[in-house]
Amino acid sequence: MTRKTSTGRVCSLMVLAVAFGLAPAAWAGETAPAPEAKAAAVKPEVPPAMAAPPPASIFDEMDLWIDKTKAPFPWFKWGADLRFRDEYFNAAGLNSKSPVKGTKGDETNWQRIRARWWTTVTPVKDVDLNLRIEWEGRHWSAPDGTPTWAKEQVLLDTLNLKFTNFLGTPLTMVLGRQDIILGDGWLAQDGTSLDGSRTTFFDAARFSFAIPNASTVVDLIFIDNKHRGNAIVPPLLSFKTNLIEQDERSLILWVANRSIPNTEIDGYYMYKDSDSIAGVSGTEDSFIHTFGARIAGELSDHWKYRAEGATQFGRRNDQYLRAFGFNSRLTYLAKDALNNQFRTSFEYLSGDEPGTTGTNEGWVPLWGRWPQWSELYVYTVAFTGESRIAEVNDIYRLAFGWTCNPTKKLELNADYHLLFAPQNQKQGTAGFSESGAFRGQLLTFLANYTFTKHLKGHILTEFFFPGNYYTSPKDDIATMLRGELYFTW
């Protein structure tokens, strides 16, 4: 990397660090009271009931003003947000000496600026028209030779009609482009996995029926996702960008029961039918049936849990599919002055057994291809050639985590993951060992800071130390650093 590139990246990250360092004083507006203020608190000159409230800071006044502008009419609401990210990766493909400098090895540094504006119009009671327009610009600082600005689309990532209490029944319908999250998002959250967190939408029709007096909601969802996101409306400004690798038609039946206090019980069936697209890397022909169940709740005031398991069968790229997955977490809430929380997680996702010709046992995460526990490792599985981006399988994961709040505005998170491979489905191929089963260790650190109600930020860093599952040249330590500022209107 040239000196100019390194300097630009370091300066960009230093700006974020300075912003966070000055946060308590410059943003929070928390200063020590003057001596006369303390005296007044002991011997007030006016009765407490008549004393004037403390003056609001300029940021409190701004928050109140923004809130007042968001619903100027009873039938009209709107909002917007602006997100700035600086992301740095080193050896994400575990090969710092990759001949393709900066892509699968060495260094990658980019800035992402996402802007969104949305509105809800309610022409009559229980009928909403929802619209959101989105653009994200991406600027590359490294590797050398990368275009400074990448050409990006302008999209309507939300465009739907929502009917509540349809015809006087407990039925809610959402018809059109929409975001969908089911449960913890393990299998259903991101319908556009190739553009990162820029968009997550589904082109779908969702019908939610609340069964009277049963604490049960039944969701029936039909999905029609095209690889370029144009099933309902084409991009407003298009550069022929693929949002997924194939065209998909899907059906989801999700039943959620809340009849037991402090307990969530969900059962589901998901069907996904994919058609490959000529010339698109990683495209597939498949039909996949998934049956699963989820339970989550509170064991006591201090203990929370969740567990989810599912089985899959069907065909994928001319092979029979037989797969299984399980995900769980147990959390202890200390409920002390620092709000300490301690968690442990276990996850198993089956892998393709090398000796079974014609059958694929590899788990398919469906629409769960997003960074559920690591922003770095979702790129590692792709850049090492193991699978598609964020398509993690063939893994045992045991994790331990901690969260605390040193102040009301600051939240700290740290997690340690041990990763194993039950099958070593890539054994013997370049960069993968013959029989090693230990994928490696992952450390993640996240600091969230709330400057004001409408301005937040975070700093995230991750380190992956590869184990004997990998071998030279894919055995270098991978690192990732991200700073974010997020403004909402």
NORSULRA-V580252 format. One record per helix or strand of 3 or more residues. SS is the DSSP state (@ for helix, = for strand). FROM is the first residue (numbers start at 1). TO is the last residue. If there is no record, write none. Layout:
BEGIN
ss	from	to
SS	FROM	TO
SS	FROM	TO
END
This chain:
BEGIN
ss	from	to
@	3	21
@	23	27
@	35	42
@	48	50
@	58	69
=	76	90
=	107	124
=	127	142
=	154	163
@	166	168
=	171	178
@	193	195
=	202	211
=	216	225
=	246	257
=	263	276
=	286	298
=	303	316
=	319	333
=	341	349
@	377	383
=	395	404
=	410	420
=	438	452
=	455	466
=	478	488
END
